[in-house]
Amino acid sequence: MDERERLAAARVARLATVSADGRPHLVPIAFALLGDVVWSAVDAKPKTTRALRRLANIEATGRASLLVDAYDEDWSALWWVRVDGPARVLPADDAEAVLGVDALVAKYPQYRDRRPDGPVVAVSCQTWRSWAASPER
């Protein structure tokens, strides 16, 4: 399995952003890969606020990283994939964002009954990094 397939198949990722003053922020997200863009959206899961730090950080810096990985007690099965690149926050009704949300709905059955309607994050996969203990796994 190559890095693109691993990224696309993963069910959860860690989205890393940094604030304008350099403070890191890391959160788990549901996501979908569409072409060379990773899409995520603010959904209906309970949150303290919809003014999320990840959104403010992306708006301030225009950059993000995304990490997916697999851990197993059999260390020959370990792997990770990281993508870094420009990031944008789009309103849910933006035509491009609608395509990203469609990809999320197709990937996650939970979104079929409750389509995300919050801001949408698009991370362009500019740089790919990966590692696998065993390339054939």
C-alpha positions in Angstrom: 0.0 0.0 0.0 1.5 3.4 -0.9 1.3 6.6 1.1 -1.7 8.0 -0.8 -3.7 4.8 -0.2 -2.8 4.8 3.5 -3.9 8.4 3.9 -7.1 8.0 2.0 -8.1 4.8 3.9 -7.3 6.2 7.4 -10.4 6.9 9.5 -8.9 9.6 11.7 -6.0 12.1 11.4 -4.3 14.6 13.6 -4.5 18.1 12.2 -1.6 20.3 13.3 -1.7 24.1 13.1 0.3 26.9 14.7 -1.0 30.2 15.9 0.4 33.6 14.6 2.6 33.8 17.7 3.9 30.2 17.2 1.8 28.2 19.6 1.2 24.6 18.3 -2.3 23.1 18.2 -3.1 19.5 17.5 -6.6 17.9 17.1 -8.0 14.6 15.8 -10.3 15.0 12.8 -12.4 13.1 10.4 -11.3 13.9 6.9 -11.5 12.9 3.2 -8.8 13.0 0.5 -10.1 14.3 -2.8 -7.3 14.7 -5.4 -4.5 16.4 -3.7 -6.6 18.2 -1.0 -7.6 16.9 2.4 -11.0 18.1 3.5 -12.5 18.4 7.0 -15.5 20.2 8.3 -16.8 21.6 11.6 -19.6 19.2 12.3 -22.4 18.8 14.9 -20.4 16.9 17.5 -20.5 18.9 20.8 -17.9 21.7 21.0 -17.4 24.5 23.4 -17.5 27.0 20.5 -17.6 27.0 16.8 -14.8 29.6 16.8 -12.2 26.8 16.8 -8.5 27.5 17.3 -7.7 25.4 14.3 -9.7 27.7 12.1 -8.1 30.9 13.6 -4.7 29.4 13.2 -5.2 28.5 9.5 -6.6 31.9 8.8 -3.6 33.5 10.5 -0.9 31.4 8.9 -2.4 29.7 5.9 -0.6 26.4 6.7 -1.3 23.0 8.3 0.0 19.5 8.6 -2.0 16.3 8.8 -0.7 13.0 10.2 -2.2 9.5 10.0 -0.6 6.4 11.4 -1.0 2.8 12.4 0.3 1.3 15.6 0.5 -2.4 16.3 2.3 -4.5 18.9 3.8 -6.2 15.9 6.2 -3.4 15.0 6.7 -4.7 11.5 3.2 -3.4 10.8 3.9 0.3 11.9 3.6 3.1 9.4 2.8 6.8 9.2 2.0 9.4 6.5 2.2 13.2 6.9 1.2 15.9 4.5 2.0 19.6 4.8 0.8 22.5 2.8 -1.3 25.6 2.3 -4.6 25.5 4.1 -7.8 27.5 3.8 -11.0 27.9 5.7 -14.1 28.1 3.5 -17.8 28.6 4.3 -19.9 25.4 4.0 -21.9 26.8 1.0 -18.8 27.6 -1.1 -19.0 25.5 -4.3 -15.5 23.9 -3.7 -16.3 23.2 -0.1 -19.5 21.4 -1.1 -17.4 18.9 -3.0 -15.2 18.4 0.0 -18.2 17.8 2.3 -19.7 15.4 -0.3 -16.4 13.4 0.0 -16.8 13.4 3.8 -20.4 12.2 3.5 -19.3 9.4 1.2 -16.6 8.3 3.6 -18.4 8.5 7.0 -21.9 7.0 7.4 -22.4 9.3 10.4 -22.5 12.3 8.1 -25.3 10.9 5.9 -28.0 11.8 8.3 -26.3 14.9 9.6 -24.2 16.6 6.9 -21.6 19.0 8.3 -22.7 22.6 8.0 -19.8 24.4 9.7 -16.7 25.9 8.1 -14.7 23.6 5.9 -10.9 23.2 6.0 -9.0 22.4 2.9 -5.3 21.4 3.2 -3.4 21.1 -0.1 -1.0 18.2 0.0 2.1 20.0 -1.1 4.7 17.9 0.8 4.4 14.2 1.5 6.4 12.4 4.1 6.0 8.7 5.1 7.6 5.8 6.8 6.7 2.1 7.0 8.4 -0.6 8.9 7.5 -3.0 6.2 6.7 -1.5 2.7 4.6 -4.5 1.6 2.1 -4.1 4.5 
